[in-house]
Amino acid sequence: MPLPEIAIIGRPNVGKSTLLNAMVGRRVSIVDPTAGTTRDRVTARVTVGKRTFEAVDTGGIGIVDERNLAMHVEEQIALAIERAAKIAFVVDAIDGLTPLDIEVAKRLRRSKKQIILIANKCEGSVSKHNLSEFYKLGFNDPFAVSARDGTGIANLLDEIADGLPIEDPENEPELKVAIVGKRNAGKSTFVNALAREERVIVNEIPGTTRDAVDVEFTHKGRRFLAIDTAGLRRKKSLESGIEFFSMKRAESAIRRADVVLLMFDCSVDLSIVDKDLARFCMDEFKPVVIVANKWDLAEEKGLTLENYRKYLGEKLTNLAFAPIVATSSGNRERVYEAIELARDLHRQAGIRVPTGVFNRALEAAIDKQFPSHGMLAKLYYGTQAAVYPPTFVLFVNDDKLFDREYERYLANRFRESFECHEIPLRIFFRKREKVVLPTDEHQVAKPKLIRPKTRATSGRKPRG
């Protein structure tokens, strides 16, 4: 059952995005003095006691957008009003009542929805006399809040949650996927295809999406969360604070996602931004599905999936293990295949390897290749420390003798040995200060010094 939606509506610059962030308790919407910063319906879950709802931030009614997106913004506002269980109507206590507030009130009154009037920017010693003006709108007593300082937010949330259905604990999405890529890769079109509706604005103008927009959708009876992110470009090309915060929102989306769908426009060559995004995903150890989008255009140029796979392998060596799916989001082709791959990667990221099984795989790996420091390096044993991502700790005599190249080698061997062929693995080399026996019942009775078997016949006595 979908969560009830609370639409946050008002004219530009009354603090709607700041209010959403205050309600959620974290920065979801980008806040900027520039009118028209918010364009899409930006949503976030809010839980009050046993009740959960989706707060929906919208663009300002009456905005004049220099990029001719006003019509699209209005369409998103209309959808938010239509789907809302309640409407949070925000006005500015400092500016007082304006003609545009009156026009917004008339529009909301026609919706026949429950309206909660919120007078924002009531911080510090702001006089309350301005609030009396808002009674002319014909709604409830205005809730005096300061979204910036958090004043009055708790009482407002209680009022919003009152009468909403109690949340079903099984209503949480099964998987969170972040869709990231450079500008005009087709991310918003892809998200709309998943949601089966025009959930985010799609326009040929680069940079249309600014916020990271959460979109819940269902597939085969399961609930998922797709996070549409702003299209990125090189840092030195950022034109404004809005673009900077869009980039930060995209990075945050990668961190909180279970799986990343890294989208490329496969009809053009990879860019520096594409490579930087791939590197960031690996730095965060996130499972990645490479989405080769606009495949219909690439096929017209004679590109085959095998050739593109080889091309990516040469350009993105750090993602050589990641699966690839060719999509045409405009035609909704194979978009759900990407979701099925994401589900499988999430399963792989939760794998647990018994200590005994892990150490046998470790011994087999170093029989084939030992650290370049040779007899100086001693590797005693290893164990798994965590999942999501699978994290392994290897106890050694000196962690400085084991470099990143050897770490990558071991990760490749472990992917071959365990059911996690397509995800990044995290490996730590830890200096063993004293003998600590693992508790796993499969482990040998005492730590043993693991050496490559080829060294046993070298005729040389090991040092150390």
Steps between C-alpha positions, in 0.01 A plus 500: 500500500651838400585743778274805541656807338520845657555765232698809602357784291562873480635784294877524434747565783270441798729223629332182371826313446635609837176375658534160334855469628387596851218244492731221386792599722757504219575694184285359223403800287753755382447834675606809307377861483456460125130478416417179314773287657255213560342363182405136553288349774766426762373241748621357829352268762407651835405285800303640792431232761340208318401707200712557193431730207681633196576871514502645148690820428388684185605795290363845576161577349531794261870458438643658186779267388759632260543153352134463395431223747212680679236288325672177610533628857128586502414149383698353789324732747159399363587131541618560857172675588290230332673215684530670839322371810559842658656823375755703696447856372810708582504879526773744604445665840758770423353607165144470627201427277564555128266497197667178382424334836132584443511346152665184635234477773219518240660218304545281807144562616373354172688176573261420791803363693578566867720808513752564779612863491864550603655840567870443451799719598369569852847500648648716770306813589286514187177676591188284501278780369564390144326168567160665545503586129491134407156447655366670187589180310220317681701203628598381847705702747842520338772281652787732588825319419860570419617233260847648523523461880259207545259701717144364495584204272409232758147641552457536125596136442247386760228696320597358161516139627168522686246272334743337256506118487748310715803390300534140388852387608530301175451813292872579485655475152691178442787679326630855451665566165671827405498594131808711430673627190605811315257749351250378241580131548125431531471449877166678549345322202622171650341582839171595333505167317544317832220701665275471193416870528655843442647505847792735426538771241663392174639771277776528244647793695807368688475528878120485523515271806665666799397308811538131572139389453372188680247305295333187634375241250387139495629211292364146523318587820813640669564861601817679393642848540669668205708811571521724194801731522613813325711455190860575589782675321861584580548697821678786325190544278254555788323831448321553832448387856193310381715283273750444781226379736352285221835325474511449878144360495605251231798388711272465803255294292781259410593462867146418617413272209523122519597478133603766247376504143785678323350631178695580185376642174651222293452694175795722602845436646558482873592831661716596797178539702402140421838376620487716813158360588625144455794576725274654767274191498802278555636726773166447677507122423155514343369222273458647152282409205631673188200624303588557135212733416379627162592161356269554204718792388819298554366211291435739214874569505578126482602453864465152649474417870815289485699787348363743758583260781859480373515879469387548861747237618783706351374835630368394844739235625380548857149393395594206280288265714180710490207367290372700203144541372414681176185713535294746302314679777302711257343177370501338848715218364675281760468755782374231739782269397729756666293470819524120497878529465504746792309251715753229419795727584339587833470130575869454418594790728335322793700177465668352809802271464593260787848567630631155408372529143646848473845397620515208257421745218762739637765228509417396144529863386845558646623167365466668160634843587673625815562867594791660318686539832540122500637337813468823701121484476317264731129432472346306787127462440188697410135529587188680377409805707188641332256491209367774269772501374669167587794608715797277580779556752836331441741476793861556395839582654518845340212660307742729312637198309163442328425760233185596305603287204509188715170601660339515153651162414348339810162664436494349151586155639232525769239601242587184306481282813175629652152588377584867455639521148369847411548722806786688667660344809664684786827356634696619801851388593538519876823460691466214748620627836432173677350161427120527499317183412193540276185361657368341181476124546643441155828676582813299569608455861761776484605772257738369241750683288374479144777466246487417132579131451765582242709662776528174698746351253710812452773370734510831681412546865225761538605817680305636796 
